[in-house]
């Protein structure tokens, strides 16, 4: 009986740890706090890739390195100094950036004004 109870407690503990990992992994700070935050409450994901052709700079998913911010009109995308780092600027919906490289779910991008930073790739669609 004790062995079965311990196994069940272990399963429950691992399940809770996994749920907490998933919840903490969903970083809602991607959207600026001054505007409506963008959250993914199991919403339909934005289609990001028109093709799986790698670009010349190694960023895959789009035919070119050009990406466009895909958010509702009342939201912004944070541009960060490094992946999930401090916010250095925001990107408006429809803004075009050039992807430089990928780090997991983050893309290093350069704006039209020449500013470089990192943005969460879920909100950057192919242009």
C-alpha positions, 0 to 999 in steps of 0.5 A: 500500500505504501509503495502504491501511495508513493507512486501516485504521489510521485505521478501527481507531483510530476504532473503539477511540476509539468503544469507549472513549467508550462504556465511559467514558460508562457511569458505574457510579458511579450506584449507591452504592459501599457497596451492590451497584453497578448496572451495565448489562451489556447487560441488558434496560432497565427500562421507564420510560415509560408514555406520552410525554405531556409533563408541565406542567414539561417533563419528558417520558416519564411522564404525571405528574412522579412517578417511582419508584426502580426498583432491586433491594432491595440497591442504592441510587441516588445523588442528586447535587448536579448531573448526574454531580456529587458524591453528596449522598444516596442513594435507596432502591428504591421511593422516590418523587421528583418530576421537575423537569427533564431534562439528557440522561440525568439528572433533577433531582428533589425527594424527599418530604423536600424535598431536590433533586438529580440522579439517573440517569433510567434507574433512575427509572420512571413512578409 
